[in-house]
Amino acid sequence: MARKKKKQAPLLDITIESYAAEGKSIARLDDGKVLFVDNAIPGDVIDAVIIKDKKSWAQGRTTRLVKPSPQRIDPFCQHFGVCGGCKWQMLPYQQQLVYKQQQVIDQLQRIGNVELPPIQPIIGSPHERYYRNKLEFTFSASRYRTFEEIGERDDKFTPEPALGFHAPGLFDKVVEIRTCYLQQDPTNTLLTVLREYTTARQHPYYDFKAHTGWLRNVVIRIATTGEILVNLVIHNEDVPEREAILQHILDNVPGITSLNYTINPKLNDTIHDLEVVCWYGKSYIEEKLEDYRFKISPKSFFQTNTYQAEALYRVARDFAGLTGTETLYDLYCGTGSIGIFCSAGARQVIGIELVEDAIKDAHLNAAMNGLTHCKFYAGDVEKICTDDFFTAHGRPDVIITDPPRAGMTEKLVQQLLRMRAPKVVYVSCNPATQARDLQLLDAAYRITRLQPVDMFPHTHHIENVALLELREI
């Protein structure tokens, strides 16, 4: 018989000292060990239990707030602390910005370990709520239950369906979302309409373990132009029921300009390789950044905070310092948004992106804005940027790179060092991996400007823009 794991004694009256990366808070135990916990802020006194114990650190779960920090405020969302989306709602927004600024400084200094210029004050978001232009909700046959709900019960609960967000760290459990403050209406209306309709019709939600059930996901995108796109993802075709639910959505959710559906019989939720069928309206919506227009289809990538995307791109454009004569290379260009946004100051824009569908959208976006000097190429940067390519298109005077959270590959960093553009503007959504890359680029570049930008209030996520200029030999 397997021996039961011995329960550790609870930790009492633990004082939270500071924030760490990824939104976790830090306390120090009597033996000097560092304790990381969620749902706490500096100044809180808490009780906790250890859920992961290592030699020099431990991860804990807050069980009771003994004494709140003077900084703590009441969260505005009923799902706070459960869904895992907005972990900093108990902290005033201006204080969130202070910690985010410090996060950028700490990671660039600790990981990058290179000479840094003064970091400019962080640019906060003018919208603290309803700032996202895209949300995806999941139908699950298994609703997530909190520790408090489960209590000391040893018996199993009967599974209940739920429509909402995946519970943190769990692929099969979904937190039921009644009201979400991340996106403006009609998002919450759509959730209510779908929940009531599917319950009345007894439509089965997807079971992630048995791979059964009909309803899988629903994605809603809302543009500042007022256009609204909805994509309903179902497991298998059922024409009468599909027609009925789509018509019900159209009749009861106001303002939809593009209503789509996708059939996904796969074992995972990705739809990049699946057909999206437009059932009503046009197959895309249009978004604006300044005077530039962008086509957004159900599978397009676009910055999820349109208001702050303008602020972020203005910083990148300012750092690029374009005079009208430069060849601008836009790496990880996606659908071309940064390159197009900066295009008025460049002689030509060359965008490179691995995803072919994104490049197709980039061509359409350039054409939509009447830009003939923006060219986009699908493929790997290391393979595309050869001497022959430079001979045909020109060497870069300025490079803008906007990689995913993992940062740039070391091969790409070495390629940038070989390309030797006079300026590199590095837009990052993860200062830790940006710091790692900046350390490698230090072989040929010095960092001359740094500007953090907050795209996601009430979360630990932060963007940072760095200007690198080629060292004189």
C-alpha positions as CSV (number, residue, x, y, z in Angstrom):
1,M,0.0,0.0,0.0
2,A,1.3,3.4,-1.0
3,R,2.2,5.6,2.0
4,K,0.2,8.8,2.3
5,K,2.3,11.9,2.0
6,K,2.6,13.6,5.4
7,K,0.8,17.0,5.5
8,Q,3.1,19.9,6.4
9,A,2.1,22.2,9.2
10,P,0.5,25.5,8.0
11,L,2.6,28.6,8.0
12,L,1.1,31.3,10.2
13,D,1.5,35.1,10.2
14,I,3.8,35.3,7.1
15,T,4.6,38.9,6.0
16,I,4.8,39.5,2.3
17,E,7.9,41.5,1.5
18,S,7.9,42.1,-2.3
19,Y,6.8,41.1,-5.7
20,A,8.7,38.6,-7.9
21,A,8.4,37.8,-11.6
22,E,5.2,36.4,-13.1
23,G,3.1,38.2,-10.5
24,K,4.1,36.1,-7.5
25,S,4.8,37.6,-4.1
26,I,7.8,36.8,-1.9
27,A,8.1,36.1,1.8
28,R,11.1,34.8,3.8
29,L,10.7,31.9,6.2
30,D,12.5,31.6,9.5
31,D,15.1,29.2,8.0
32,G,15.9,31.8,5.3
33,K,14.0,29.9,2.5
34,V,12.2,32.1,0.0
35,L,8.4,31.5,-0.2
36,F,6.5,32.4,-3.4
37,V,2.7,32.8,-3.2
38,D,-0.2,34.0,-5.3
39,N,-3.0,36.3,-4.3
40,A,-1.0,38.4,-1.9
41,I,0.7,41.9,-2.1
42,P,3.6,43.4,-0.2
43,G,2.6,44.3,3.3
44,D,0.0,41.5,3.6
45,V,0.2,39.2,6.6
46,I,-1.1,35.7,5.6
47,D,-1.4,32.1,6.6
48,A,-0.3,29.6,3.9
49,V,0.4,26.0,3.2
50,I,3.4,24.8,1.2
51,I,2.5,23.0,-2.0
52,K,6.0,22.6,-3.5
53,D,9.1,22.4,-1.3
54,K,12.6,22.8,-2.7
55,K,16.0,23.2,-1.0
56,S,16.2,27.0,-1.2
57,W,12.6,28.0,-2.0
58,A,9.0,26.9,-1.7
59,Q,5.7,27.6,-3.3
60,G,2.8,28.3,-1.1
61,R,-1.0,28.8,-1.3
62,T,-2.6,31.5,0.7
63,T,-5.2,30.1,3.1
64,R,-6.1,33.2,5.1
65,L,-5.5,36.9,4.9
66,V,-4.6,37.7,8.5
67,K,-3.9,41.4,8.1
68,P,-4.3,43.3,4.8
69,S,-1.6,45.5,3.4
70,P,-2.3,49.3,3.6
71,Q,-2.1,49.3,-0.2
72,R,-4.8,46.6,-0.6
73,I,-8.2,47.6,-2.2
74,D,-11.3,45.5,-2.8
75,P,-11.3,43.7,-6.2
76,F,-14.1,44.7,-8.5
77,C,-14.6,41.3,-10.1
78,Q,-16.6,38.4,-8.5
79,H,-14.2,35.9,-10.2
80,F,-11.1,37.5,-8.7
81,G,-8.7,34.9,-7.3
82,V,-10.3,32.0,-9.1
83,C,-10.1,32.5,-12.9
84,G,-6.5,33.6,-12.7
85,G,-6.8,36.4,-15.3
86,C,-6.5,39.7,-13.3
87,K,-4.3,38.8,-10.4
88,W,-3.6,42.4,-9.3
89,Q,-7.1,43.8,-8.9
90,M,-6.4,44.2,-5.1
91,L,-3.7,46.7,-5.9
92,P,-4.4,50.3,-7.0
93,Y,-3.5,50.7,-10.7
94,Q,-0.8,53.4,-10.1
95,Q,0.9,51.0,-7.6
96,Q,0.7,48.3,-10.2
97,L,2.7,50.6,-12.5
98,V,5.3,51.1,-9.9
99,Y,5.9,47.4,-9.5
100,K,5.9,46.8,-13.3
101,Q,8.5,49.6,-13.8
102,Q,10.7,47.9,-11.1
103,Q,10.2,44.5,-12.7
104,V,11.7,45.8,-16.0
105,I,14.6,47.4,-14.1
106,D,15.3,44.3,-12.1
107,Q,15.2,41.9,-15.0
108,L,17.3,44.0,-17.3
109,Q,19.9,44.5,-14.6
110,R,19.9,41.0,-13.2
111,I,19.6,39.0,-16.4
112,G,21.0,41.4,-19.0
113,N,23.9,42.6,-16.9
114,V,24.7,45.3,-19.5
115,E,25.1,49.0,-19.3
116,L,21.7,50.6,-19.3
117,P,20.5,54.2,-19.9
118,P,17.9,55.7,-17.6
119,I,14.6,53.9,-18.0
120,Q,11.7,56.2,-18.9
121,P,8.6,56.2,-16.7
122,I,6.1,53.5,-17.7
123,I,3.2,54.5,-20.0
124,G,0.1,53.4,-18.3
125,S,-3.1,52.3,-20.0
126,P,-5.9,54.9,-20.2
127,H,-8.4,52.1,-20.0
128,E,-8.1,49.9,-16.8
129,R,-11.2,47.8,-17.7
130,Y,-12.8,46.7,-21.0
131,Y,-9.5,47.1,-22.8
132,R,-9.2,43.8,-24.7
133,N,-10.3,43.5,-28.3
134,K,-10.3,39.7,-28.2
135,L,-11.5,37.0,-25.8
136,E,-11.9,33.3,-26.1
137,F,-14.3,31.4,-23.8
138,T,-14.3,27.6,-23.4
139,F,-17.2,25.2,-23.0
140,S,-16.3,22.3,-20.6
141,A,-18.2,19.4,-19.2
142,S,-16.3,19.9,-15.9
143,R,-16.7,23.1,-13.9
144,Y,-13.8,24.1,-11.7
145,R,-14.4,24.0,-8.0
146,T,-12.5,26.1,-5.4
147,F,-10.7,24.7,-2.4
148,E,-13.4,26.3,-0.2
149,E,-16.1,24.6,-2.2
150,I,-14.6,21.2,-2.0
151,G,-13.7,21.6,1.7
152,E,-12.9,18.4,3.5
153,R,-15.2,16.2,1.4
154,D,-13.8,12.9,0.4
155,D,-16.6,11.9,-2.0
156,K,-16.6,13.0,-5.6
157,F,-18.7,15.7,-7.1
158,T,-21.0,15.1,-10.1
159,P,-19.4,17.0,-13.0
160,E,-21.2,20.1,-14.0
161,P,-20.8,22.0,-17.3
162,A,-19.2,25.5,-17.4
163,L,-18.7,28.3,-19.9
164,G,-15.7,30.5,-19.1
165,F,-12.0,30.4,-18.8
166,H,-9.7,27.5,-18.2
167,A,-8.7,27.2,-14.6
168,P,-5.0,28.1,-14.1
169,G,-2.9,25.0,-14.7
170,L,-5.8,22.7,-15.5
171,F,-6.6,21.7,-19.1
172,D,-10.0,20.1,-18.4
173,K,-11.5,22.4,-15.8
174,V,-13.2,25.7,-16.6
175,V,-14.2,28.5,-14.3
176,E,-17.8,29.6,-14.9
177,I,-17.7,33.3,-15.9
178,R,-20.8,35.4,-15.3
179,T,-19.4,38.8,-15.8
180,C,-16.0,39.7,-17.3
181,Y,-14.5,43.2,-17.2
182,L,-11.9,42.6,-19.8
183,Q,-14.0,43.3,-22.8
184,Q,-17.0,45.6,-23.4
185,D,-20.4,44.4,-24.3
186,P,-21.9,42.6,-26.0
187,T,-19.4,40.0,-24.6
188,N,-21.2,39.4,-21.4
189,T,-24.5,39.4,-23.2
190,L,-23.2,36.7,-25.5
191,L,-22.1,34.6,-22.5
192,T,-25.6,34.8,-21.0
193,V,-27.4,34.1,-24.3
194,L,-25.2,31.0,-25.0
195,R,-25.4,29.7,-21.4
196,E,-29.3,30.0,-21.3
197,Y,-29.8,28.6,-24.8
198,T,-27.4,25.6,-24.5
199,T,-28.8,24.7,-21.1
200,A,-32.4,24.8,-22.4
201,R,-31.5,22.7,-25.4
202,Q,-29.3,20.4,-23.3
203,H,-26.3,20.8,-25.7
204,P,-23.4,18.8,-24.3
205,Y,-20.2,20.8,-23.6
206,Y,-16.8,19.3,-24.6
207,D,-15.2,16.7,-22.3
208,F,-11.5,17.2,-22.5
209,K,-10.7,13.7,-21.2
210,A,-13.3,11.6,-23.1
211,H,-13.2,13.9,-26.2
212,T,-17.0,14.0,-26.4
213,G,-19.5,16.8,-26.5
214,W,-20.5,19.3,-29.1
215,L,-19.7,22.8,-28.0
216,R,-16.0,23.7,-27.7
217,N,-15.1,27.4,-27.8
218,V,-16.4,30.8,-28.7
219,V,-14.2,33.7,-29.7
220,I,-15.4,37.3,-29.8
221,R,-13.4,40.2,-31.3
222,I,-14.5,43.9,-30.9
223,A,-12.9,46.6,-32.9
224,T,-12.7,50.3,-32.0
225,T,-14.5,50.9,-35.4
226,G,-17.6,49.3,-33.8
227,E,-17.4,46.0,-35.8
228,I,-17.9,42.7,-33.9
229,L,-16.7,39.2,-34.9
230,V,-17.9,36.0,-33.3
231,N,-16.5,32.5,-34.1
232,L,-18.3,29.5,-32.6
233,V,-16.2,26.3,-32.5
234,I,-18.0,23.0,-32.4
235,H,-16.7,19.4,-32.3
236,N,-18.8,18.0,-35.2
237,E,-21.2,19.0,-37.8
238,D,-24.9,19.0,-36.9
239,V,-26.6,21.2,-39.5
240,P,-30.0,21.8,-37.8
241,E,-28.5,22.5,-34.4
242,R,-25.7,24.6,-35.8
243,E,-28.1,26.7,-37.9
244,A,-30.4,27.1,-34.9
245,I,-27.7,28.3,-32.5
246,L,-26.1,30.7,-34.9
247,Q,-29.5,32.2,-35.7
248,H,-30.2,32.5,-32.0
249,I,-26.9,34.3,-31.4
250,L,-27.6,36.7,-34.3
251,D,-31.2,37.4,-33.0
252,N,-30.2,38.0,-29.4
253,V,-26.7,39.5,-29.4
254,P,-26.7,43.1,-30.8
255,G,-24.1,44.5,-33.2
256,I,-22.5,41.4,-34.7
257,T,-21.1,42.2,-38.1
258,S,-19.3,38.9,-38.7
259,L,-20.6,35.6,-37.5
260,N,-18.5,32.5,-38.1
261,Y,-18.2,28.8,-37.1
262,T,-15.4,26.3,-37.1
263,I,-15.7,22.5,-36.9
264,N,-12.8,21.1,-34.7
265,P,-12.8,17.3,-34.3
266,K,-9.1,17.4,-33.1
267,L,-7.8,16.6,-29.7
268,N,-6.6,20.1,-29.1
269,D,-8.2,23.6,-29.4
270,T,-6.0,25.1,-32.1
271,I,-7.9,26.2,-35.2
272,H,-5.0,27.6,-37.3
273,D,-5.2,24.5,-39.6
274,L,-9.0,24.4,-39.8
275,E,-11.5,26.2,-42.0
276,V,-13.5,29.1,-40.6
277,V,-16.9,29.4,-42.3
278,C,-18.5,32.8,-42.5
279,W,-22.2,32.3,-41.8
280,Y,-23.4,36.0,-41.6
281,G,-21.9,39.3,-42.7
282,K,-18.3,39.6,-44.0
283,S,-15.6,37.2,-43.0
284,Y,-13.5,39.8,-41.1
285,I,-13.7,43.1,-39.2
286,E,-11.6,46.2,-39.6
287,E,-9.6,47.9,-36.9
288,K,-7.8,51.3,-36.9
289,L,-4.5,52.4,-35.5
290,E,-4.2,56.2,-36.1
291,D,-5.3,56.5,-39.7
292,Y,-4.2,53.0,-40.7
293,R,-6.8,50.3,-41.2
294,F,-6.3,46.6,-40.6
295,K,-8.2,43.5,-41.6
296,I,-8.8,41.1,-38.7
297,S,-10.1,37.7,-39.6
298,P,-10.9,35.0,-37.0
299,K,-7.4,33.5,-37.1
300,S,-5.4,36.8,-37.4
301,F,-3.0,37.9,-34.8
302,F,-3.4,41.5,-33.6
303,Q,-2.4,43.3,-30.4
304,T,-5.2,42.6,-28.0
305,N,-5.3,46.1,-26.5
306,T,-5.9,48.4,-29.4
307,Y,-5.7,51.6,-27.4
308,Q,-2.3,50.8,-26.0
309,A,-1.1,49.3,-29.3
310,E,-1.1,52.8,-30.6
311,A,1.1,54.0,-27.7
312,L,3.4,51.0,-28.1
313,Y,3.8,51.5,-31.8
314,R,4.4,55.3,-31.4
315,V,7.3,54.5,-29.1
316,A,8.7,52.1,-31.7
317,R,8.3,54.7,-34.4
318,D,9.9,57.4,-32.3
319,F,12.9,55.1,-31.4
320,A,13.3,54.2,-35.1
321,G,13.9,57.9,-35.9
322,L,12.9,57.5,-39.6
323,T,13.6,60.4,-42.0
324,G,12.1,59.0,-45.2
325,T,15.2,57.5,-46.6
326,E,15.6,54.3,-44.6
327,T,15.0,50.7,-45.4
328,L,13.1,49.3,-42.5
329,Y,13.1,45.6,-41.7
330,D,10.1,44.4,-39.6
331,L,10.9,41.0,-38.1
332,Y,8.2,38.8,-36.6
333,C,6.0,41.2,-38.5
334,G,2.8,39.2,-38.1
335,T,0.1,40.9,-40.2
336,G,2.3,43.8,-40.8
337,S,0.9,46.2,-38.2
338,I,4.1,47.8,-36.8
339,G,5.8,48.1,-40.2
340,I,2.7,49.7,-41.7
341,F,2.3,52.0,-38.7
342,C,5.9,53.2,-39.3
343,S,5.7,53.2,-43.1
344,A,5.2,56.9,-43.7
345,G,8.8,57.6,-42.4
346,A,10.5,54.8,-44.4
347,R,11.6,54.6,-48.0
348,Q,10.6,50.9,-48.0
349,V,9.4,48.4,-45.4
350,I,10.5,44.7,-45.6
351,G,8.4,42.5,-43.3
352,I,9.4,38.9,-42.5
353,E,7.2,36.4,-40.7
354,L,7.2,32.6,-40.4
355,V,3.4,32.1,-40.6
356,E,2.2,32.2,-44.2
357,D,-1.4,33.2,-43.4
358,A,-0.1,36.2,-41.4
359,I,1.9,37.3,-44.5
360,K,-1.2,37.0,-46.7
361,D,-3.0,39.4,-44.2
362,A,0.0,41.7,-44.2
363,H,-0.2,42.1,-48.0
364,L,-4.0,42.8,-47.7
365,N,-3.4,45.3,-45.0
366,A,-0.7,47.1,-47.1
367,A,-3.1,47.2,-50.1
368,M,-6.0,48.4,-47.9
369,N,-3.9,51.4,-46.9
370,G,-2.6,52.1,-50.4
371,L,1.0,51.3,-49.5
372,T,3.1,50.1,-52.4
373,H,6.5,50.4,-50.6
374,C,5.7,47.7,-48.0
375,K,6.7,44.1,-49.0
376,F,6.2,41.0,-46.8
377,Y,7.9,37.6,-47.0
378,A,7.0,34.3,-45.4
379,G,9.9,32.3,-44.0
380,D,12.7,32.0,-41.5
381,V,14.7,35.2,-41.0
382,E,18.0,33.4,-41.0
383,K,17.2,31.7,-44.3
384,I,15.7,34.8,-46.0
385,C,18.2,37.4,-45.0
386,T,21.1,36.4,-47.3
387,D,23.5,38.5,-49.3
388,D,21.4,37.9,-52.4
389,F,18.2,39.1,-50.6
390,F,20.1,42.3,-49.4
391,T,21.3,42.9,-53.0
392,A,17.7,42.7,-54.2
393,H,16.0,44.7,-51.4
394,G,18.7,46.6,-49.6
395,R,20.4,46.2,-46.3
396,P,18.4,47.4,-43.3
397,D,19.0,50.8,-41.9
398,V,16.6,50.1,-39.1
399,I,15.3,46.8,-37.7
400,I,12.2,46.4,-35.6
401,T,11.9,43.1,-33.9
402,D,8.8,42.0,-31.9
403,P,9.3,38.4,-30.9
404,P,6.9,36.2,-28.9
405,R,7.4,35.7,-25.1
406,A,10.2,33.2,-25.6
407,G,12.3,36.0,-27.2
408,M,14.5,35.6,-30.2
409,T,16.4,32.5,-31.1
410,E,20.1,32.6,-30.6
411,K,20.5,32.0,-34.4
412,L,18.4,35.2,-35.1
413,V,20.5,37.2,-32.6
414,Q,23.6,36.1,-34.4
415,Q,22.0,37.0,-37.7
416,L,21.3,40.5,-36.3
417,L,24.9,40.8,-35.3
418,R,25.9,39.9,-38.9
419,M,23.3,42.2,-40.5
420,R,24.8,45.2,-38.5
421,A,21.9,47.6,-39.0
422,P,22.7,51.0,-37.5
423,K,19.6,50.8,-35.3
424,V,17.6,47.9,-33.8
425,V,14.2,48.6,-32.0
426,Y,13.4,45.6,-29.8
427,V,9.8,45.4,-28.8
428,S,9.3,42.8,-26.1
429,C,6.4,41.3,-24.1
430,N,8.8,39.6,-21.7
431,P,11.6,41.7,-20.2
432,A,13.3,38.5,-18.9
433,T,13.9,37.0,-22.4
434,Q,14.6,40.5,-23.8
435,A,17.3,40.9,-21.2
436,R,18.9,37.6,-22.2
437,D,18.9,38.7,-25.9
438,L,20.2,42.2,-25.1
439,Q,23.2,40.6,-23.3
440,L,24.1,38.8,-26.6
441,L,23.5,41.9,-28.7
442,D,25.9,43.8,-26.4
443,A,28.7,42.4,-28.5
444,A,27.9,45.0,-31.2
445,Y,25.2,47.3,-29.8
446,R,24.7,49.7,-27.0
447,I,21.3,50.3,-25.4
448,T,20.4,54.0,-25.7
449,R,16.7,54.2,-24.8
450,L,14.3,52.1,-22.8
451,Q,10.5,52.6,-22.5
452,P,8.1,50.3,-20.6
453,V,4.5,50.2,-21.8
454,D,1.6,48.6,-19.8
455,M,-0.8,46.8,-22.2
456,F,-2.6,44.7,-19.6
457,P,-3.8,46.4,-16.4
458,H,-4.4,44.1,-13.3
459,T,-1.9,41.5,-14.6
460,H,1.8,41.1,-14.2
461,H,2.5,41.3,-17.9
462,I,4.5,44.2,-19.2
463,E,5.9,45.4,-22.6
464,N,9.3,47.1,-22.9
465,V,10.8,48.8,-25.9
466,A,14.6,49.1,-26.3
467,L,16.6,51.1,-28.8
468,L,20.0,49.6,-29.7
469,E,22.6,51.5,-31.7
470,L,25.6,50.0,-33.4
471,R,28.8,50.6,-31.6
472,E,31.6,52.4,-33.4
473,I,34.5,50.2,-34.4
